[in-house]
Amino acid sequence: MTLTIQFYTLLAMIGMGSCFGAALDTYNRFLKRTKRRAWFVFLNDFLFWIVQGLIIFYVLFLINEGEFRFYLFLALLCGFSAYQALLKKSYHKILEAFITSVIATAKFMRKSFHLLIYQPIKWLVTGIVFLIFGIGKVLFSIVKWIIRLIFITLKVILRPFFWIFLYFWNKLPNAVTKNVGKFYNEITGIFIKMKKFIKVIVVKWRNKKI
């Protein structure tokens, strides 16, 4: 290994040590150990150290084909110590400022979405629904009024024919009127039985469906 490669490897390990310190502080900031269960903390710690080891090995592999020596370990410690002594406070301030800005941006986007998209769509849909129900109610009232008018008109038109029918009906012999009445009652009874039968079938079908 040439001196140039060794120098760059040392610089890389010092930088990795500082990056590891920043990553550790970031990890602890978001983990919040006191609020987590022990198994959750253990699992996250295990994964964190695995990831950090893989990153260090990957950097070493890129620089000197993965060869790790004792002085490189010392370089990592020096980088970590330099971070703790010189950069930790500044990094914490930058990290907190970044977190605060992200939270503020997220809140602003949520409020903007609520005010500019959700609320207009909500009021638009509500207005359309009320409009449809209002139009339906008006149309139903108009149809109801037209049907009532038609029934009244038919009643007025057919009343003379009803009187004429009653006049001739009263002139018919009693035997004829009795037979007609009996036939009418039989037809009415058949329709009532059919209605009851249909109701029984519908009730059984509903019970099976439930």
C-alpha positions as CSV (number, residue, x, y, z in Angstrom):
1,M,0.0,0.0,0.0
2,T,1.5,3.4,-1.1
3,L,1.7,6.4,1.2
4,T,-0.9,8.2,-0.8
5,I,-3.4,5.4,-0.4
6,Q,-2.6,5.2,3.3
7,F,-3.1,8.9,3.7
8,Y,-6.5,8.9,1.9
9,T,-7.5,5.8,3.9
10,L,-6.6,7.6,7.2
11,L,-8.6,10.7,6.1
12,A,-11.5,8.4,5.1
13,M,-11.5,6.6,8.5
14,I,-11.3,9.9,10.4
15,G,-14.3,11.2,8.3
16,M,-16.1,7.9,8.9
17,G,-15.5,8.3,12.7
18,S,-17.0,11.8,12.6
19,C,-19.9,10.5,10.4
20,F,-20.4,7.6,12.8
21,G,-20.7,10.1,15.7
22,A,-23.3,12.2,13.8
23,A,-25.2,9.0,12.9
24,L,-25.2,7.8,16.5
25,D,-26.5,11.2,17.7
26,T,-29.2,11.2,15.0
27,Y,-30.2,7.7,15.8
28,N,-30.5,8.4,19.5
29,R,-32.4,11.6,18.8
30,F,-35.1,9.7,16.8
31,L,-35.1,6.5,18.9
32,K,-36.1,8.0,22.2
33,R,-34.9,5.1,24.3
34,T,-36.9,6.0,27.5
35,K,-40.2,5.8,25.6
36,R,-39.5,2.4,23.8
37,R,-39.7,-1.2,24.9
38,A,-36.4,-3.0,25.7
39,W,-36.8,-5.5,22.9
40,F,-37.5,-2.7,20.4
41,V,-34.4,-0.8,21.5
42,F,-32.2,-3.9,21.3
43,L,-33.4,-4.8,17.8
44,N,-32.8,-1.2,16.6
45,D,-29.4,-1.1,18.2
46,F,-28.4,-4.4,16.6
47,L,-29.5,-3.2,13.2
48,F,-27.8,0.2,13.6
49,W,-24.4,-1.4,14.4
50,I,-24.8,-3.9,11.6
51,V,-25.5,-1.1,9.1
52,Q,-22.6,1.0,10.4
53,G,-20.2,-1.9,10.2
54,L,-21.3,-2.6,6.6
55,I,-20.8,1.1,5.6
56,I,-17.3,1.2,7.1
57,F,-16.4,-2.1,5.4
58,Y,-17.8,-0.7,2.1
59,V,-15.7,2.4,2.4
60,L,-12.6,0.4,3.2
61,F,-13.3,-1.9,0.2
62,L,-13.5,1.1,-2.1
63,I,-10.2,2.6,-0.8
64,N,-7.9,-0.4,0.0
65,E,-9.9,-3.5,-1.0
66,G,-11.3,-4.0,2.5
67,E,-7.9,-4.3,4.4
68,F,-8.4,-3.3,8.0
69,R,-5.4,-2.5,10.3
70,F,-5.0,-1.3,13.8
71,Y,-4.1,2.3,12.9
72,L,-7.3,2.5,10.9
73,F,-9.3,1.7,14.0
74,L,-7.4,4.5,15.8
75,A,-8.3,6.8,12.9
76,L,-11.9,5.9,13.4
77,L,-11.6,6.7,17.2
78,C,-9.9,10.0,16.4
79,G,-12.6,11.0,14.0
80,F,-15.3,10.1,16.6
81,S,-13.4,12.0,19.3
82,A,-13.0,15.0,17.0
83,Y,-16.7,15.0,16.4
84,Q,-17.5,14.8,20.1
85,A,-15.1,17.6,21.0
86,L,-15.6,20.0,18.1
87,L,-18.8,19.2,16.0
88,K,-21.3,17.7,18.4
89,K,-23.0,20.9,19.6
90,S,-23.1,22.5,16.2
91,Y,-24.5,19.3,14.7
92,H,-27.2,19.1,17.3
93,K,-28.3,22.6,16.6
94,I,-28.3,21.9,12.8
95,L,-30.2,18.7,13.4
96,E,-32.8,20.3,15.6
97,A,-33.2,23.2,13.2
98,F,-33.6,20.7,10.3
99,I,-36.2,18.6,12.3
100,T,-38.1,21.8,13.2
101,S,-38.1,23.0,9.6
102,V,-39.3,19.6,8.4
103,I,-42.1,19.5,11.0
104,A,-43.1,23.1,10.2
105,T,-43.1,22.4,6.4
106,A,-45.2,19.2,7.0
107,K,-47.7,21.2,9.1
108,F,-47.9,24.0,6.5
109,M,-48.4,21.5,3.7
110,R,-51.1,19.7,5.7
111,K,-52.9,23.0,6.5
112,S,-52.5,24.1,2.8
113,F,-54.0,20.8,1.6
114,H,-56.8,21.1,4.1
115,L,-57.7,24.7,3.2
116,L,-56.9,24.7,-0.6
117,I,-58.0,21.1,-1.6
118,Y,-59.9,19.2,1.1
119,Q,-62.3,22.0,2.2
120,P,-63.2,23.2,-1.4
121,I,-63.8,19.6,-2.5
122,K,-65.9,19.0,0.7
123,W,-68.0,22.1,0.2
124,L,-68.4,21.3,-3.5
125,V,-69.5,17.8,-2.9
126,T,-71.8,18.9,-0.1
127,G,-73.3,21.6,-2.4
128,I,-73.9,19.1,-5.2
129,V,-75.5,16.6,-2.9
130,F,-77.8,19.3,-1.4
131,L,-78.6,20.6,-5.0
132,I,-79.4,17.1,-6.2
133,F,-81.7,16.4,-3.1
134,G,-83.3,19.8,-3.6
135,I,-84.0,19.2,-7.3
136,G,-85.3,15.7,-6.5
137,K,-87.6,17.1,-3.8
138,V,-88.9,19.8,-6.2
139,L,-89.4,17.2,-9.0
140,F,-91.1,14.8,-6.6
141,S,-93.5,17.6,-5.5
142,I,-94.2,18.5,-9.1
143,V,-94.9,14.8,-10.0
144,K,-97.0,14.4,-7.0
145,W,-99.0,17.5,-7.8
146,I,-99.4,16.4,-11.5
147,I,-100.6,12.9,-10.4
148,R,-103.1,14.5,-7.9
149,L,-104.3,16.8,-10.7
150,I,-104.7,13.8,-13.1
151,F,-106.7,11.9,-10.5
152,I,-108.9,14.9,-9.8
153,T,-109.5,15.4,-13.5
154,L,-110.3,11.7,-14.1
155,K,-112.6,11.8,-11.1
156,V,-114.5,14.7,-12.5
157,I,-114.6,13.2,-16.0
158,L,-115.6,9.7,-14.9
159,R,-118.2,10.8,-12.3
160,P,-121.0,11.0,-14.9
161,F,-120.1,7.6,-16.2
162,F,-120.1,6.3,-12.7
163,W,-123.6,7.7,-12.1
164,I,-124.8,6.1,-15.3
165,F,-123.2,2.8,-14.3
166,L,-125.0,3.0,-10.9
167,Y,-128.3,3.8,-12.6
168,F,-128.1,0.7,-14.8
169,W,-126.6,-1.4,-12.0
170,N,-129.6,-0.7,-9.8
171,K,-131.9,-1.7,-12.7
172,L,-130.3,-5.1,-13.0
173,P,-132.0,-8.1,-11.4
174,N,-130.7,-9.1,-7.9
175,A,-129.5,-12.4,-9.1
176,V,-127.1,-10.8,-11.6
177,T,-125.8,-8.3,-9.0
178,K,-125.3,-11.0,-6.5
179,N,-123.3,-13.2,-8.9
180,V,-121.2,-10.2,-10.0
181,G,-120.5,-9.3,-6.3
182,K,-119.6,-13.0,-5.5
183,F,-117.2,-13.1,-8.5
184,Y,-115.6,-9.8,-7.3
185,N,-115.2,-11.1,-3.8
186,E,-113.6,-14.3,-5.2
187,I,-111.1,-12.3,-7.3
188,T,-110.3,-10.1,-4.3
189,G,-109.7,-13.1,-2.1
190,I,-107.3,-14.6,-4.7
191,F,-105.3,-11.3,-4.9
192,I,-105.2,-11.2,-1.0
193,K,-103.9,-14.8,-0.9
194,M,-101.3,-14.0,-3.5
195,K,-100.1,-11.0,-1.6
196,K,-99.8,-13.0,1.6
197,F,-97.8,-15.7,-0.2
198,I,-95.4,-13.2,-1.7
199,K,-94.9,-11.7,1.8
200,V,-94.1,-15.1,3.3
201,I,-91.5,-15.8,0.5
202,V,-89.9,-12.4,0.9
203,V,-89.6,-12.9,4.7
204,K,-88.0,-16.4,4.3
205,W,-85.6,-15.0,1.7
206,R,-84.5,-12.2,4.0
207,N,-84.0,-14.6,7.0
208,K,-81.8,-16.9,4.9
209,K,-79.8,-13.9,3.7
210,I,-79.2,-12.7,7.2
